[in-house]
Amino acid sequence: MNRKQLVVGNWKMNGSLSDNEALLVGLSAADDLSGLDVSVCVPYLYLAQTREHLAAGNISWGGQNVSEHDAGAYTGEISGSMLADFEVSFGLVGHSERRSFYAETNELVGIKARKLLSVGITPIVCVGETLKQREAEETFGIISAQLEAVIEQIGLENLGRLVLAYEPVWAIGTGLTASPEQAQEVHEYLREQVALLDEAAASSLRILYGGSVKPDNAEKLFRQADVDGGLIGGASLNLIDFLTICRLAI
Ligand code: 13P
């Protein structure tokens, strides 16, 4: 298997025009990241600024959400075609913060993934269990249901167009990280689930790990056979940390 690693920064609801400037200038100046795909998912308002800085280089950019509707009377929402206008490569769907704070269901996440694909944007589908679910040994059941709902919406023919991100809810922003072994176990399971449906899609599928990835724990996580990169929250807001994490994935 020769899957190129992908490291994606998720800025969440952070940033300002002036703070972003330094981050984007620093990212676009990094010239040693070939052999790796790097992307940053930024708040919608900063897509134009991000595109301006990154368009000439190899770092791509993405959105953090998308509407389940195509257009119309949905005040405050952003459609897939609007994201496509800003040439985004990726869109996050199913992030645990969207699932828990905005009551996004598995079905809605699947619809959003479908909307992104319909405009040529790669969905990064986030799945993950809560601590309670892990302790009740429900991890595999939970993430299978999350994945199945997406496949139901996008169809088997589009399995090869997804990126998956395993983000255990208990590890997000908590400083607790899944151990490399825990991450590998779930990633392997996810790949096996996809392989049951489409072996070719499974072997090229990129499965990112997210949840308190930092410069001091990234290397061991990235060395796991089924960990194909990272989805980085807090550490993506610090240029040095994010670039260090990226370099550990090469
Ligand atoms: P942290 O890296 O801050 O734990 O966030 C992970 C995450 O949610 C990325 O999408």
Residues whose N, C-alpha, C, O or C-beta is under 5 A from the ligand:
A	BS01	13P	N10 A171 I172 G173 T174 G210 G211 S212 V213 L231 I232 G233 G234 A235
